[in-house]
Amino acid sequence: MTPLRQALIDECKLRGYSERTRDSYLYAVTQLAKYYHQSPDTISDEQLEQYFRSLSLERELSSATIHLQLNGIHFLYKYVLKRTFSIDIVWPKRPRSIPTLLSKVEVKQIVAHCRHEKYRTMLKVYYGCGLRLNELVHAKVEDIDRARKTLRIHNGKGNKDRDVVLTESVLHVLRGYWLHFRATDWLFYSSRGMEFQVGATSVQKAFREAVKLAGLSKKCSIHSLRHAYATHQLESGMPLNQLQQQLGHVDIRTTQTYLHWLPELNNSAQDLMADWEGVS
């Protein structure tokens, strides 16, 4: 391991950054070094500007991906190299597409077609609490507070802790799961043993298989369960600020995005052609 790489890791640890953030920063710096075949501490501002142009023009990366690259490289220069840089970045226009939205019936079909009890339970908890996949696989038995009916999420997005509400249905599912698997540390442990958490890739694979077995033609990912939780809760009348807390959004504007995906929600539009006869 190079001294520069170790220094970057140490700075991330000092600031309490999550392992995921650290890895994304390391990846960004590594990609920059590979592009020029030289150490990042010898790269000029002009080279940096050209590199970010290449990410957009040559690799056609999204603005979100480019921003992740910029965060990692900026962290290296500011906190490790103690050097400032000023570059002009042209951000590609970000498409505003609406993701696939699953109905309650479709979610139930997917879960029912998940063949393994452990993964079936994980999909139920994922949807029933509106979690992120990383939060689900990192859940521990001790994080469940049966008295308060909550699940403690550690180091969620933004490296923040929060409590999410566990409904009676989710608690019932978890009780049945624990009686069968008797988890002691990681709530959902790996086939390698209880001391290992289940891998995120395994959960995604189980989800894709369940979608296929359910015969759904919609293009969806396991994250669609989180979107389904949010949209279904809004349709059921959950206040926006409560949904924000449950999802772990720092900015309520992120939560408000779901309102734009549900134009039919509380829609008072009138049928302007209701009294027309023989509309063609």
Buried (B, 14 or more C-beta within 10 A) or exposed (E): EEEBBEBBBEBBEEEEBBEEBBBBBBEBBEBBBEBBEEEBEEBEBEBBBBBBBEBBEEEEBBBEBBEBBBBBBBBBBEBBBEEEBEBEBEEBEEEEEEEBBBEEEBBBBBBEBBEEEBBBBBBBBBBBBBBBBBBBBBBBBEBBEEEEBBBBBBBBBEEEEBBBBBEEEBBEBBEEBBEEBEBEEBBBBBEEEBEEBBBBEBBBEBBBBBBEBBEBEEEBBBBBBBBBBBBBBBBEEBEBEEBBBBBBBEEEEEBEEBBEBBEEEEEEEEEEEEEEEEEE
